């Protein structure tokens, strides 16, 4: 008969014994927000407890938050959380699935009643009227599958998913599209995203998104003037840059808060589907932290306090065609002459 080692039970992480500062540093959320999140996910996570050694929902949530915040390997997070590496792998999949069921309540495009406030917040940034979102793409590095790995290689020669996001003036993420590889251009992703339908429905309200020159200038999307020839166009470009900069700050804060998305912390070792789930989960938790006003400590930022520096501007080599410049010209004539 084969002799087996007796099982070793490690003490699971216990939130009640931690100081609030340690909770913020380790999990990027405060105690009350974690407890609220756990209560929401508990019905889906209770099924994992089938015997006395099962992992309680709170320990599952804490271990996944630790992983998303640190980007550490499974073994490291599992040991810190008091579970085995295979157990944590199962917990990660379970918590991500439970969290993504609530995506539509965490990532929401502004409703009609919210538009006046959203437009006012953007107008205060650069004095361009009727802006309801800033759009751009960011690249999240990962180790791709060997088959067709070249499609995931971006212009900076590393493998990544190209993630399209729209944010509000307070850095709340109102739209995210994750399923495109790093070689795909931002303009192509836009053409094949639900944001076209959303903005099409809002056209009668005369509102716009704001984006960089990697996007076409559409009837609902304002881009900078490529070769400004007048002082009014210069002033418009300056205002455009001030207004659009919020999306860069959003990327910086997202990747600083959740180190699993940072290239400097190492690439994610997952299939593209799992990488997309992790990205969306981080966006949801970012919005939760913003809405709950969870503090993000200066000394916890990888760049030493400058959030925007975490995500450098990703410059597109190819500029999209300008398709509809009437709205932009009207804005320049009316507000920047």
Backbone bond lengths (Angstrom), bond angles and torsions (degrees), N, CA, C in turn:
res aa  C-N    CA-C-N  psi(-1)  N-CA   C-N-CA  omega(-1)  CA-C   N-CA-C  phi
1 X - - - 1.468 - - 1.523 109.53 -
2 X 1.344 116.87 132.83 1.460 121.48 -177.31 1.530 110.12 -76.01
3 X 1.332 114.74 130.51 1.459 119.32 -179.58 1.516 110.15 -84.23
4 X 1.309 117.72 136.56 1.455 122.45 -178.85 1.524 110.00 -118.44
5 X 1.338 114.07 144.16 1.452 119.20 173.85 1.521 109.36 -66.89
6 X 1.292 118.23 141.06 1.467 119.49 174.35 1.525 109.95 -66.77
7 X 1.305 118.41 146.76 1.471 120.38 -179.47 1.517 111.19 -62.11
8 X 1.341 115.41 144.89 1.450 122.09 177.85 1.529 108.16 -107.36
9 X 1.311 115.64 121.62 1.459 120.42 -178.92 1.521 109.23 -104.64
10 X 1.336 115.52 118.34 1.457 120.35 177.29 1.525 109.06 -91.61
11 X 1.303 117.22 148.99 1.469 118.75 176.55 1.527 109.99 -67.46
12 X 1.325 115.86 130.43 1.462 120.15 178.62 1.520 110.45 -72.92
13 X 1.326 115.73 154.25 1.451 120.62 179.45 1.523 109.63 -61.42
14 X 1.323 116.45 140.25 1.465 122.00 -175.27 1.523 109.11 -125.28
15 X 1.315 116.52 114.17 1.463 121.69 -176.36 1.524 112.11 -66.16
16 X 1.319 117.10 -30.60 1.463 120.34 -173.85 1.522 113.20 -68.49
17 X 1.331 117.25 -20.52 1.463 120.21 -178.07 1.521 112.82 -94.45
18 X 1.347 118.28 0.26 1.464 121.65 -175.04 1.522 111.27 -97.14
19 X 1.308 115.90 147.90 1.452 121.30 171.59 1.528 109.54 -76.25
20 X 1.327 116.07 152.89 1.461 120.45 -176.62 1.527 111.91 -59.85
21 X 1.314 117.20 -39.46 1.466 119.80 179.91 1.534 111.33 -63.46
22 X 1.314 116.11 -42.23 1.467 119.98 179.39 1.526 110.40 -63.99
23 X 1.323 117.23 -36.95 1.469 120.77 177.17 1.523 110.70 -62.65
24 X 1.336 116.64 -45.00 1.466 120.64 -179.70 1.519 111.55 -62.80
25 X 1.326 117.05 -41.43 1.459 120.82 -178.14 1.527 111.02 -69.11
26 X 1.325 117.00 -40.27 1.462 121.19 -173.64 1.511 112.97 -81.23
27 X 1.342 117.04 -39.24 1.461 120.86 -171.04 1.524 113.80 -115.09
28 X 1.330 118.95 -8.27 1.464 124.97 177.30 1.528 113.25 66.75
29 X 1.337 117.70 6.23 1.453 122.84 172.98 1.523 108.09 -129.66
30 X 1.316 116.92 159.29 1.456 118.61 178.68 1.529 110.50 -88.36
31 X 1.320 116.08 174.76 1.460 121.58 -173.90 1.532 111.84 -60.07
32 X 1.344 116.24 -47.97 1.461 119.59 -176.43 1.526 111.78 -64.43
33 X 1.334 117.34 -39.41 1.466 121.13 -179.86 1.522 111.18 -67.53
34 X 1.325 117.18 -39.62 1.466 120.59 177.61 1.527 110.46 -63.33
35 X 1.312 116.99 -42.53 1.464 120.52 179.52 1.523 111.00 -64.72
36 X 1.331 116.69 -38.98 1.461 120.37 176.99 1.526 110.94 -65.03
37 X 1.330 116.74 -43.50 1.462 121.18 178.64 1.520 110.74 -62.57
38 X 1.326 116.28 -43.23 1.457 120.76 -179.45 1.526 110.93 -62.52
39 X 1.323 117.44 -41.59 1.463 120.73 178.84 1.524 111.04 -62.45
40 X 1.322 117.41 -36.07 1.460 121.00 179.17 1.531 111.72 -68.84
41 X 1.329 116.72 -38.29 1.472 120.73 -176.02 1.527 113.06 -89.95
42 X 1.312 117.14 -10.91 1.464 120.76 -172.20 1.526 114.50 -55.51
43 X 1.350 120.61 -42.35 1.474 118.64 179.73 1.522 113.35 -56.68
44 X 1.333 117.71 -36.84 1.465 120.14 179.88 1.520 111.94 -79.63
45 X 1.327 117.91 -25.58 1.457 121.14 -176.26 1.524 112.89 -91.14
46 X 1.324 118.93 -18.00 1.463 121.75 -179.24 1.519 112.30 -64.31
47 X 1.330 117.04 -26.36 1.467 120.38 -178.61 1.512 112.31 -63.86
48 X 1.351 116.86 -17.65 1.468 119.77 179.71 1.515 111.93 -76.37
49 X 1.332 118.30 -15.17 1.461 120.96 -176.82 1.522 108.45 -92.80
50 X 1.308 116.69 94.83 1.463 122.38 -177.46 1.520 112.78 -109.91
51 X 1.332 116.49 -12.31 1.459 120.67 179.00 1.515 107.75 -154.38
52 X 1.328 119.07 172.00 1.464 121.25 -173.85 1.522 115.28 -57.85
53 X 1.335 117.29 -21.64 1.460 119.41 -178.69 1.526 112.40 -93.27
54 X 1.333 117.68 6.14 1.456 120.44 178.90 1.520 111.15 -64.60
55 X 1.340 115.51 156.11 1.469 121.08 -177.17 1.521 109.15 -87.96
56 X 1.320 119.62 122.12 1.465 121.80 178.62 1.529 111.11 -62.98
57 X 1.330 117.78 154.36 1.464 121.00 -179.20 1.525 113.60 -54.04
58 X 1.332 118.72 -41.95 1.457 120.27 -178.77 1.521 111.30 -61.74
59 X 1.330 117.81 -42.29 1.466 120.80 179.04 1.523 110.96 -66.13
60 X 1.329 117.33 -34.83 1.464 120.33 176.90 1.524 110.50 -64.02
61 X 1.325 116.72 -47.98 1.458 121.04 -178.44 1.523 110.52 -63.15
62 X 1.331 117.35 -43.43 1.462 120.81 -179.10 1.521 111.64 -62.35
63 X 1.315 117.61 -41.84 1.464 119.91 -178.74 1.522 111.49 -64.60
64 X 1.336 117.35 -38.96 1.469 120.70 179.68 1.521 110.47 -71.42
65 X 1.320 117.86 -40.30 1.466 119.90 176.23 1.523 110.60 -61.24
66 X 1.326 117.55 -40.41 1.466 121.56 177.39 1.523 110.53 -60.66
67 X 1.322 116.61 -44.05 1.467 120.40 179.18 1.528 111.30 -63.52
68 X 1.333 117.61 -47.77 1.466 120.62 -178.61 1.519 111.52 -63.15
69 X 1.328 116.81 -36.86 1.457 120.77 -178.34 1.518 112.35 -73.36
70 X 1.338 117.29 -37.40 1.468 121.08 -172.79 1.514 113.56 -98.23
71 X 1.348 117.75 -30.95 1.459 120.57 -173.88 1.506 112.74 69.95
72 X 1.339 118.06 19.67 1.460 121.61 -179.09 1.526 111.15 -73.46
73 X 1.324 116.20 166.56 1.455 121.04 176.84 1.526 110.12 -68.27
74 X 1.334 116.11 157.56 1.459 121.02 -179.80 1.523 112.13 -54.97
75 X 1.323 116.34 -42.64 1.461 119.53 -176.82 1.516 111.29 -61.07
76 X 1.329 116.67 -43.03 1.468 120.89 -179.34 1.514 111.27 -64.56
77 X 1.336 116.76 -46.44 1.465 120.54 -179.59 1.521 110.33 -66.07
78 X 1.340 117.15 -40.26 1.459 120.86 -179.18 1.525 111.11 -61.72
79 X 1.326 117.06 -44.97 1.458 120.16 179.80 1.523 110.93 -63.92
80 X 1.330 117.07 -41.94 1.462 120.47 179.41 1.520 111.81 -66.65
81 X 1.350 116.67 -26.11 1.463 120.97 -177.13 1.513 112.69 -95.07
82 X 1.339 117.81 -5.92 1.453 120.86 178.01 1.504 114.94 82.50
83 X 1.342 117.33 31.80 1.462 120.29 178.53 1.509 109.93 -140.81
84 X 1.320 116.74 169.51 1.458 120.84 178.88 1.521 110.13 -79.61
85 X 1.341 115.71 162.64 1.464 119.59 179.79 1.533 112.37 -63.58
86 X 1.373 119.84 -45.05 1.471 118.40 177.38 1.524 112.16 -61.67
87 X 1.334 116.18 -36.32 1.465 118.80 178.93 1.524 110.74 -64.88
88 X 1.342 116.91 -42.30 1.467 118.51 179.21 1.521 111.34 -64.45
89 X 1.329 117.91 -37.74 1.467 120.46 178.28 1.526 110.49 -58.09
90 X 1.329 116.43 -42.40 1.463 119.96 177.50 1.527 111.15 -67.50
91 X 1.328 116.07 -40.20 1.462 120.58 179.99 1.531 110.41 -62.93
92 X 1.332 117.35 -41.79 1.461 120.96 179.87 1.525 110.83 -58.56
93 X 1.312 116.97 -48.38 1.465 120.46 179.44 1.516 111.23 -62.20
94 X 1.321 116.28 -40.74 1.465 120.74 -177.73 1.526 111.47 -67.03
95 X 1.319 117.55 -44.84 1.465 120.71 -178.29 1.524 110.61 -68.89
96 X 1.341 117.69 -40.98 1.467 119.82 178.01 1.526 110.70 -60.43
97 X 1.321 117.08 -44.12 1.470 120.57 179.54 1.519 111.22 -62.68
98 X 1.342 116.43 -42.44 1.462 120.14 179.66 1.523 110.88 -65.49
99 X 1.318 116.75 -40.33 1.465 121.03 -178.41 1.523 111.12 -67.72
100 X 1.333 117.08 -42.99 1.465 120.41 -175.68 1.522 112.88 -67.52
101 X 1.326 117.91 -18.72 1.458 120.28 174.93 1.531 111.56 -61.94
102 X 1.333 116.32 -22.62 1.463 121.15 -176.41 1.530 112.15 -105.66
103 X 1.333 117.36 16.42 1.459 120.88 -173.66 1.528 112.02 -56.85
104 X 1.327 117.68 -41.58 1.464 120.61 -174.45 1.532 113.03 -70.05
105 X 1.312 117.15 -13.14 1.465 119.11 175.04 1.518 111.74 -96.28
106 X 1.338 118.00 -8.21 1.458 122.24 179.59 1.523 112.12 -104.92
107 X 1.323 117.39 -35.73 1.462 121.96 -179.08 1.517 107.91 -116.07
108 X 1.340 116.08 102.25 1.465 121.77 -170.91 1.523 109.21 -130.92
109 X 1.330 116.05 129.21 1.468 120.46 174.40 1.522 108.35 -74.68
110 X 1.339 118.49 145.23 1.469 120.49 -176.66 1.527 112.46 -54.51
111 X 1.328 115.43 136.89 1.454 121.76 174.86 1.538 109.50 -83.83
112 X 1.332 116.09 168.65 1.465 120.26 -176.02 1.527 112.16 -56.49
113 X 1.326 115.85 -39.18 1.468 118.44 -178.23 1.528 112.16 -70.58
114 X 1.337 116.89 -17.62 1.464 120.87 -179.77 1.527 112.86 -89.35
115 X 1.334 117.70 -14.29 1.465 120.76 -171.28 1.523 113.98 -59.95
116 X 1.336 120.54 -42.40 1.471 118.12 -179.98 1.523 112.97 -59.09
117 X 1.330 117.59 -41.60 1.464 120.61 178.90 1.525 111.16 -66.64
118 X 1.344 116.39 -43.83 1.467 120.90 -179.39 1.528 110.04 -62.20
119 X 1.325 117.82 -45.48 1.464 121.17 179.69 1.519 111.41 -63.66
120 X 1.315 115.98 -38.79 1.457 119.08 179.18 1.522 112.33 -65.54
121 X 1.325 116.66 -39.30 1.468 120.21 178.74 1.522 111.07 -64.11
122 X 1.336 117.08 -41.33 1.466 119.79 178.85 1.527 111.31 -70.78
123 X 1.324 116.92 -37.25 1.462 119.84 -179.39 1.529 110.70 -61.45
124 X 1.316 116.44 -33.97 1.462 120.38 178.79 1.526 112.11 -68.10
125 X 1.337 117.37 -20.24 1.461 120.95 -179.73 1.525 112.02 -74.83
126 X 1.358 116.88 -46.50 1.461 118.89 -174.25 1.508 114.37 -145.65
127 X 1.343 117.53 7.99 1.465 123.09 176.86 1.525 112.72 64.66
128 X 1.338 116.42 32.38 1.463 120.54 169.53 1.525 106.79 -103.00
129 X 1.327 118.33 126.44 1.470 120.37 -173.64 1.524 113.00 -79.02
130 X 1.326 115.37 157.69 1.471 123.71 166.76 1.528 114.86 65.38
131 X 1.326 117.89 24.40 1.463 120.81 175.92 1.529 108.90 -85.73
132 X 1.329 116.98 131.23 1.472 120.94 179.96 1.526 112.09 -119.44
133 X 1.336 118.11 4.78 1.459 119.52 178.25 1.516 111.48 178.00
134 X 1.331 114.96 149.78 1.468 121.62 172.64 1.520 107.77 -109.00
135 X 1.329 116.86 133.77 1.465 121.72 -174.62 1.517 110.58 -119.71
136 X 1.320 115.89 142.67 1.466 121.21 174.36 1.528 108.07 -168.87
137 X 1.329 115.44 173.99 1.456 121.36 177.17 1.517 110.59 -117.20
138 X 1.319 116.60 146.63 1.461 122.12 174.59 1.520 108.41 -131.15
139 X 1.329 115.67 151.77 1.455 120.51 -175.96 1.524 109.93 -105.72
140 X 1.333 115.98 129.43 1.463 122.74 177.55 1.521 108.18 -111.63
141 X 1.315 116.12 116.05 1.465 121.40 -174.31 1.526 111.38 -73.27
142 X 1.322 115.45 145.97 1.462 121.32 173.15 1.521 108.55 -158.23
143 X 1.337 115.93 167.58 1.463 121.31 177.20 1.520 107.44 -90.97
144 X 1.344 118.90 113.22 1.465 121.34 -170.80 1.522 111.90 -81.22
145 X 1.331 117.33 163.68 1.464 119.91 170.70 1.520 110.10 -65.34
146 X 1.326 116.65 150.33 1.464 119.60 -174.88 1.523 111.58 -65.29
147 X 1.325 117.17 -30.13 1.459 119.95 179.18 1.527 109.69 -74.50
148 X 1.320 116.89 125.02 1.471 123.07 -179.87 1.530 113.05 59.28
149 X 1.317 115.61 33.73 1.466 118.36 -178.50 1.531 111.86 -62.63
150 X 1.329 117.90 -24.06 1.461 120.05 -175.77 1.522 112.66 -66.69
151 X 1.332 117.90 -25.20 1.465 118.99 -178.17 1.529 111.11 -71.91
152 X 1.314 117.34 -17.14 1.467 120.80 -179.28 1.532 111.91 -92.31
153 X 1.341 117.63 -3.93 1.457 120.55 -178.60 1.529 109.80 -84.00
154 X 1.336 116.29 124.35 1.460 119.96 -177.49 1.524 111.09 -94.20
155 X 1.330 116.41 -173.70 1.464 120.37 -176.13 1.517 112.97 -68.61
156 X 1.328 116.96 -16.19 1.460 119.81 177.02 1.527 111.63 -94.44
157 X 1.347 115.30 10.14 1.465 123.36 171.09 1.528 114.03 69.97
158 X 1.340 117.55 23.79 1.463 117.89 168.78 1.529 108.74 -123.06
159 X 1.318 116.09 159.40 1.458 121.70 -176.67 1.523 109.84 -82.44
160 X 1.331 115.57 135.44 1.461 118.78 -175.22 1.520 110.34 -160.62
161 X 1.350 114.36 165.02 1.452 122.26 165.24 1.530 106.91 -99.04
162 X 1.334 116.26 136.75 1.464 121.28 177.24 1.528 107.58 -93.73
163 X 1.321 116.15 113.43 1.460 122.07 -171.89 1.521 109.79 -106.73
164 X 1.325 117.02 120.88 1.466 122.08 176.34 1.522 109.36 -89.46
165 X 1.328 116.25 131.99 1.462 121.12 177.36 1.518 110.42 -134.76
166 X 1.323 114.31 152.44 1.456 123.24 168.46 1.518 106.75 -123.48
167 X 1.330 116.81 135.10 1.460 120.09 179.38 1.516 110.59 -128.89
168 X 1.325 115.76 163.11 1.454 123.04 174.94 1.526 109.53 -94.27
169 X 1.313 116.31 178.25 1.466 120.51 -176.38 1.523 112.19 -66.88
170 X 1.344 117.97 -21.32 1.463 121.23 178.32 1.526 112.44 -95.26
171 X 1.347 117.37 13.52 1.460 125.98 177.28 1.529 112.82 76.38
172 X 1.319 117.81 8.25 1.470 120.92 173.61 1.528 108.72 -66.89
173 X 1.322 117.51 131.50 1.467 122.76 -178.61 1.523 108.72 -85.89
174 X 1.331 116.49 115.14 1.464 120.91 -175.51 1.525 113.23 -101.72
175 X 1.318 117.51 -7.96 1.469 120.99 179.16 1.518 107.98 -160.38
176 X 1.335 117.08 140.28 1.458 120.93 175.45 1.526 109.19 -146.13
177 X 1.326 116.44 135.68 1.459 123.27 176.04 1.516 107.16 -129.82
178 X 1.342 116.97 123.96 1.462 120.12 -165.41 1.525 115.79 -117.85
179 X 1.298 120.57 -8.46 1.466 120.73 -162.15 1.518 115.27 -90.32
180 X 1.324 118.90 12.11 1.465 120.45 -176.41 1.522 111.78 -103.49
181 X 1.333 117.60 136.30 1.470 120.94 179.54 1.523 112.19 -71.06
182 X 1.326 116.54 166.04 1.448 122.62 -173.39 1.509 115.04 -63.95
183 X 1.326 118.62 -21.45 1.463 120.00 -178.85 1.521 113.08 -79.84
184 X 1.326 117.83 -9.39 1.467 121.39 -175.79 1.523 110.08 -83.17
185 X 1.323 116.36 136.07 1.466 122.44 -177.66 1.529 110.61 -75.44
186 X 1.334 116.26 148.36 1.462 121.88 -179.31 1.528 112.05 -56.38
187 X 1.323 117.09 -40.34 1.467 120.50 -177.19 1.522 110.99 -64.48
188 X 1.332 117.12 -36.64 1.472 120.48 178.26 1.521 110.22 -66.25
189 X 1.332 116.76 -41.90 1.464 120.24 179.49 1.520 109.90 -61.37
190 X 1.329 116.21 -42.29 1.463 120.18 178.76 1.519 111.08 -59.50
191 X 1.337 116.60 -44.32 1.457 121.28 -177.51 1.528 112.09 -61.51
192 X 1.317 117.22 -23.61 1.465 121.48 -174.79 1.526 111.88 -115.96
193 X 1.306 116.32 29.07 1.463 119.83 -179.93 1.520 111.10 -118.36
194 X 1.317 115.90 162.06 1.463 121.75 -178.61 1.522 112.21 -69.73
195 X 1.330 117.47 -12.82 1.460 119.82 -177.58 1.532 110.57 -65.30
196 X 1.325 117.94 -24.83 1.469 120.18 175.93 1.516 110.45 -62.68
197 X 1.335 116.45 -43.92 1.466 120.15 179.52 1.521 110.53 -66.92
198 X 1.342 115.86 -44.22 1.466 120.32 -178.16 1.517 110.66 -59.42
199 X 1.332 117.16 -49.28 1.457 120.18 -178.15 1.525 111.75 -71.14
200 X 1.325 116.62 -30.90 1.461 119.47 175.39 1.519 111.60 -61.48
201 X 1.339 116.20 -37.99 1.459 120.68 178.70 1.531 112.22 -68.96
202 X 1.342 115.96 -25.00 1.461 120.28 -177.02 1.530 112.93 -95.25
203 X 1.329 118.09 1.64 1.460 120.48 -174.37 1.519 113.42 -60.06
204 X 1.321 117.07 -35.12 1.474 119.02 -178.90 1.524 111.74 -68.52
205 X 1.327 116.76 -12.37 1.464 119.95 177.53 1.533 111.59 -95.49
206 X 1.344 116.76 2.18 1.464 122.72 176.01 1.535 111.99 53.26
207 X 1.335 114.93 60.06 1.461 120.97 177.12 1.527 108.34 -122.84
208 X 1.343 115.88 157.29 1.448 121.24 -175.00 1.522 112.11 -136.08
209 X 1.323 114.09 154.72 1.460 121.61 162.79 1.524 107.68 -93.78
210 X 1.321 116.39 163.36 1.456 121.23 177.64 1.519 108.35 -126.53
211 X 1.352 116.90 131.87 1.457 120.97 -176.67 1.513 111.60 -145.23
212 X 1.331 116.49 172.81 1.463 120.39 -178.61 1.520 110.73 -85.27
213 X 1.331 116.22 -174.76 1.469 120.78 -174.45 1.515 112.82 -74.29
214 X 1.315 118.20 -2.71 1.460 120.13 173.34 1.518 112.40 -73.62
215 X 1.326 116.34 -9.91 1.464 121.49 179.87 1.518 110.35 -108.90
216 X 1.331 117.30 153.80 1.474 119.74 174.02 1.520 109.73 -74.10
217 X 1.317 117.09 150.43 1.470 121.92 175.65 1.523 107.82 -83.25
218 X 1.331 116.25 101.82 1.457 121.98 -176.31 1.524 110.24 -101.63
219 X 1.315 116.27 177.08 1.460 120.49 179.98 1.520 111.67 -65.56
220 X 1.346 117.39 -18.70 1.472 121.05 179.20 1.534 112.24 -123.62
221 X 1.320 117.03 14.16 1.463 120.96 -178.76 1.529 109.59 -136.51
222 X 1.310 116.68 118.31 1.464 122.32 -178.71 1.523 110.30 -98.66
223 X 1.327 116.07 128.90 1.461 122.29 176.74 1.531 108.80 -120.35
224 X 1.329 118.77 165.92 1.466 119.46 179.57 1.523 112.21 -71.23
225 X 1.308 115.73 158.12 1.475 121.36 173.22 1.524 107.44 -76.18
226 X 1.318 117.58 124.96 1.468 120.73 -172.39 1.519 112.52 -69.52
227 X 1.318 116.27 -44.96 1.461 120.22 -178.78 1.523 109.09 -126.05
228 X 1.318 117.20 77.65 1.468 119.53 -176.70 1.523 111.91 -61.40
229 X 1.328 115.35 135.97 1.468 120.78 -177.05 1.517 112.56 -116.42
230 X 1.324 116.56 -10.70 1.469 119.94 -178.81 1.522 109.74 -127.03
231 X 1.328 114.64 163.25 1.463 119.32 177.39 1.529 110.22 -64.61
232 X 1.330 117.98 -33.49 1.459 121.10 178.66 1.525 110.81 -63.46
233 X 1.338 116.67 -41.08 1.462 119.65 178.51 1.521 111.05 -67.70
234 X 1.336 116.81 -35.56 1.469 119.99 175.42 1.527 110.67 -62.62
235 X 1.331 115.94 -44.74 1.466 119.89 179.83 1.531 110.96 -64.05
236 X 1.326 115.93 -39.16 1.466 119.84 176.93 1.523 110.85 -61.82
237 X 1.325 117.10 -46.09 1.468 120.26 179.84 1.525 111.84 -61.60
238 X 1.329 117.00 -38.75 1.461 119.95 177.70 1.526 110.71 -64.02
239 X 1.325 116.63 -43.78 1.466 120.93 178.57 1.527 110.53 -66.52
240 X 1.334 115.87 -38.94 1.461 120.92 178.08 1.522 110.40 -60.30
241 X 1.330 116.98 -45.06 1.460 120.58 -179.60 1.518 112.17 -63.49
242 X 1.339 117.61 -41.64 1.467 120.72 178.78 1.530 111.32 -63.93
243 X 1.322 115.82 -38.21 1.464 120.00 -177.55 1.521 111.38 -73.85
244 X 1.332 115.82 -41.98 1.473 119.54 -175.41 1.525 113.01 -75.28
245 X 1.337 117.18 -18.15 1.459 120.19 -174.26 1.525 113.07 -61.51
246 X 1.318 117.16 -17.89 1.463 119.65 -178.01 1.528 111.66 -64.53
247 X 1.333 117.96 -30.42 1.470 119.10 179.76 1.523 110.50 -69.77
248 X 1.328 117.52 -33.78 1.466 120.31 176.08 1.524 110.86 -67.67
249 X 1.346 116.09 -39.95 1.461 119.38 176.54 1.527 110.75 -65.24
250 X 1.326 116.52 -34.64 1.463 120.52 178.64 1.514 111.08 -64.35
251 X 1.347 116.84 -45.25 1.458 120.17 176.43 1.524 110.64 -60.71
252 X 1.333 116.07 -42.88 1.453 119.64 -179.06 1.516 112.27 -62.25
253 X 1.336 117.22 -45.49 1.461 120.84 -179.93 1.520 111.14 -66.35
254 X 1.332 117.43 -41.19 1.457 121.37 179.90 1.522 111.20 -59.40
255 X 1.340 116.52 -46.89 1.465 119.97 -176.76 1.522 112.25 -76.92
256 X 1.321 116.86 -26.55 1.459 119.18 175.79 1.523 110.48 -72.77
257 X 1.332 116.68 -40.28 1.458 120.34 -179.52 1.520 110.96 -70.89
258 X 1.324 116.96 -38.69 1.469 121.00 -177.22 1.525 108.81 -118.30
259 X 1.331 115.00 92.91 1.462 121.87 -174.26 1.506 114.55 -64.06
260 X 1.333 118.22 -15.27 1.465 120.20 177.47 1.519 111.85 -63.77
261 X 1.342 118.41 -19.03 1.465 122.22 -179.67 1.516 113.09 -93.71
262 X 1.335 117.59 -4.45 1.456 121.62 -176.86 1.522 111.52 -86.54
263 X 1.324 116.01 131.56 1.464 120.26 175.45 1.519 111.47 -62.35
264 X 1.335 117.00 -35.50 1.462 120.56 -178.38 1.516 112.30 -66.87
265 X 1.328 117.56 -19.75 1.454 120.44 178.61 1.515 112.96 -90.44
266 X 1.326 118.28 2.01 1.457 120.82 -177.85 1.511 110.41 103.31
267 X 1.316 117.23 148.90 1.455 121.14 -177.73 1.520 111.21 -79.02
268 X 1.337 115.76 153.92 1.453 121.48 176.23 1.518 109.71 -73.29
269 X 1.331 116.83 134.69 1.463 122.28 -178.30 1.527 109.23 -101.96
270 X 1.326 116.65 67.99 1.454 121.14 -177.83 1.520 109.39 -142.66
271 X 1.328 114.93 163.47 1.450 119.70 172.23 1.533 109.30 -68.89
272 X 1.323 117.32 157.54 1.476 119.87 -176.96 1.523 113.99 -52.55
273 X 1.326 118.27 -38.12 1.468 120.09 -178.92 1.516 111.23 -61.32
274 X 1.326 117.29 -43.61 1.468 121.20 -179.43 1.527 110.14 -69.53
275 X 1.331 117.54 -37.60 1.467 120.81 176.76 1.525 109.94 -60.23
276 X 1.324 117.44 -43.22 1.463 120.99 179.05 1.526 111.15 -63.12
277 X 1.330 116.87 -39.19 1.462 120.21 177.57 1.526 110.98 -62.59
278 X 1.325 116.48 -41.54 1.463 120.95 179.66 1.527 110.55 -64.37
279 X 1.329 117.04 -42.42 1.472 120.56 179.97 1.522 110.71 -61.87
280 X 1.331 116.80 -47.86 1.468 120.00 -179.14 1.524 110.54 -63.61
281 X 1.339 117.15 -40.62 1.458 120.38 178.51 1.526 110.80 -60.29
282 X 1.321 117.09 -41.94 1.468 120.25 178.92 1.531 110.96 -64.97
283 X 1.331 117.80 -38.58 1.464 120.96 177.28 1.525 110.87 -63.74
284 X 1.321 116.83 -41.22 1.466 120.88 178.30 1.527 110.55 -62.74
285 X 1.328 116.46 -45.81 1.464 120.29 -178.76 1.523 111.41 -68.11
286 X 1.333 116.23 -33.14 1.467 119.62 175.20 1.531 110.44 -61.46
287 X 1.335 116.71 -45.87 1.459 120.01 178.32 1.523 111.58 -63.85
288 X 1.337 115.87 -39.11 1.460 119.66 177.45 1.526 110.54 -60.71
289 X 1.319 117.23 -44.61 1.464 121.65 179.97 1.528 111.07 -63.18
290 X 1.338 117.10 -40.07 1.463 120.47 179.39 1.522 111.39 -66.89
291 X 1.324 116.33 -45.01 1.457 119.62 -178.27 1.522 111.59 -67.66
292 X 1.323 117.25 -31.76 1.469 120.91 178.08 1.528 112.04 -89.43
293 X 1.334 115.93 0.09 1.472 122.04 179.09 1.537 111.04 55.56
294 X 1.330 114.83 45.48 1.465 120.41 177.13 1.520 108.48 -74.35
295 X 1.318 119.18 125.06 1.473 120.33 -178.44 1.522 111.45 -68.71
296 X 1.345 114.56 146.96 1.467 120.70 175.02 1.514 106.63 -118.95
297 X 1.312 116.80 109.35 1.453 121.91 -169.92 1.519 111.54 -67.16
298 X 1.347 117.00 135.47 1.464 122.35 -178.21 1.509 112.25 -54.75
299 X 1.340 117.84 -45.45 1.461 120.33 -173.97 1.512 113.04 -72.52
300 X 1.351 117.95 -8.22 1.451 120.52 178.62 1.519 112.63 -87.84
301 X 1.348 116.99 -5.70 1.458 119.29 -178.07 1.519 110.97 -80.69
302 X 1.337 117.61 135.35 1.459 120.31 -179.33 1.515 114.05 -58.70
303 X 1.350 117.90 -24.43 1.461 120.64 -176.69 1.515 112.25 -96.72
304 X 1.362 117.27 8.00 1.442 121.06 178.16 1.515 114.15 77.49
305 X 1.329 118.10 17.59 1.454 119.85 173.28 1.504 115.17 128.49
306 X 1.330 119.32 -18.88 1.456 121.84 -179.31 1.515 109.03 -95.99
307 X 1.327 117.11 94.22 1.455 121.07 -174.24 1.518 111.99 -61.01
308 X 1.325 117.60 -41.79 1.466 120.57 -175.98 1.520 111.62 -61.83
309 X 1.324 117.97 -27.14 1.455 120.37 -176.63 1.518 112.74 -73.03
310 X 1.332 117.63 -16.73 1.462 120.18 179.94 1.515 110.82 -65.30
311 X 1.330 116.37 -34.63 1.459 121.19 -178.71 1.520 109.53 -116.01
312 X 1.334 118.21 95.59 1.453 119.18 178.92 1.520 110.86 -65.07
313 X 1.312 115.95 153.45 1.456 119.90 178.89 1.514 109.28 -62.48
314 X 1.337 116.75 126.67 1.460 120.62 179.49 1.516 108.47 -91.53
315 X 1.293 116.47 103.14 1.462 121.68 -175.20 1.524 111.31 -83.01
316 X 1.312 116.51 122.89 1.460 121.08 176.78 1.527 110.35 -77.95
317 X 1.318 116.85 133.24 1.456 120.14 178.76 1.525 111.06 -73.43
318 X 1.329 115.40 -33.10 1.455 119.47 -178.96 1.515 109.57 -100.42
319 X 1.309 116.53 128.86 1.452 120.11 176.25 1.519 108.83 -93.40
320 X 1.332 115.73 139.01 1.457 119.94 -179.13 1.522 110.45 -74.38
321 X 1.312 114.91 158.04 1.466 120.15 178.64 1.534 110.23 -70.57
322 X 1.316 116.20 140.21 1.456 120.68 175.09 1.523 108.13 -83.83
323 X 1.340 115.56 116.61 1.452 119.78 -172.46 1.525 113.32 -102.94
324 X 1.330 117.35 -34.71 1.460 120.41 -176.25 1.519 107.49 -143.78
325 X 1.329 116.38 101.49 1.462 119.98 -175.68 1.526 112.43 -107.43
326 X 1.328 116.70 5.68 1.470 119.44 -177.05 1.526 111.23 -62.72
327 X 1.338 116.46 -46.71 1.461 119.18 -179.74 1.519 111.07 -60.33
328 X 1.326 116.04 -43.73 1.458 119.98 -179.49 1.527 110.92 -63.55
329 X 1.324 116.36 -44.27 1.470 119.57 178.93 1.528 111.63 -61.94
330 X 1.338 115.86 -39.34 1.461 119.51 178.72 1.525 111.15 -64.18
331 X 1.319 116.27 -40.76 1.466 120.45 179.10 1.526 110.38 -65.19
332 X 1.323 116.37 -42.67 1.465 120.14 179.55 1.525 110.54 -61.94
333 X 1.341 116.82 -44.34 1.472 120.25 -178.83 1.519 111.70 -67.40
334 X 1.344 116.80 -37.15 1.455 119.93 -173.79 1.521 113.37 -81.87
335 X 1.353 117.10 -34.57 1.467 119.86 -171.11 1.529 114.76 -115.36
336 X 1.324 118.97 -13.91 1.467 119.05 -172.37 1.521 114.19 -126.78
337 X 1.325 117.56 9.29 1.466 120.26 176.82 1.527 110.74 -69.49
